[in-house]
Amino acid sequence: MKRIVMMALLMGLFFWTAYTITAESNGTEIGDAAPDFELQTMNGETIQLSDYRGKRVMLNFWTTWCPPCREEMPDMQRFYLDNDPVILAVNLTDTEMNKQQVVQFVQEYELTFPILMDVDGKVSTMYRISPIPTTYMIDSQGIIRYKAYGALNYERMIAEYEKMK
C-alpha cells in the first residue's frame, strides 16, 4: 500500500513539474517567443499572430470597463495613425456584458486598428493577463521585447516600439 501511495505521489510530482515547465515556456516574459494564437476581428476576419512574423507588433489586452484601458486608447489610436505600426488589440470579450458594448466603445473612441475578440478567454489565459491593460511589444522575430501592466502613453509606445527590430 505504501508503495502505491509513493508511486502516486511521485507521478503527481512528475506531472506538476512537467506542467510548470510547459507553462514557463509559453512565452509570456521578455525574451520569450510570443505564443501564437488565432482570433477573429469584430468584422469576422481571422487574424493569427504568426501572420505578422517579420513585422514588429504591439499586442494589447483590454476591456471596455477598464479605466486605464479607456485612458490609453486615444494615445494608441494616435500612435497607429502617426506611425503605422501593427497593433493587435485583444478585447477580453468573455468579461464584457455583450459584443455591442465593444462595438460602441470602438465607435466612441474612433478606433481604426484591428480589434480581436477573445470570446472564450483562451488567449488571455495563454498570456496570463492580469491586470489589464497589459501590452507586449513583439519584435520581427516574434520575441517579446517589452511588457507593460497598465496604461501606456503615446511617448512610451513610440519609445518601446522603436527599440525593436
Secondary structure, 3 states (H helix, E strand, C coil): CHHHHHHHHHHHHHHHHHHHHHHHCCCCCCCCECCCCEEEECCCCEEEHHHHCCCCEEEEEECCCCHHHHHHHHHHHHHHHHHCCEEEEEECHHHCCCHHHHHHHHHHCCCCCCEEECCCCHHHHHCCCCCCCEEEEECCCCEEEEEEECCCCHHHHHHHHHHCC
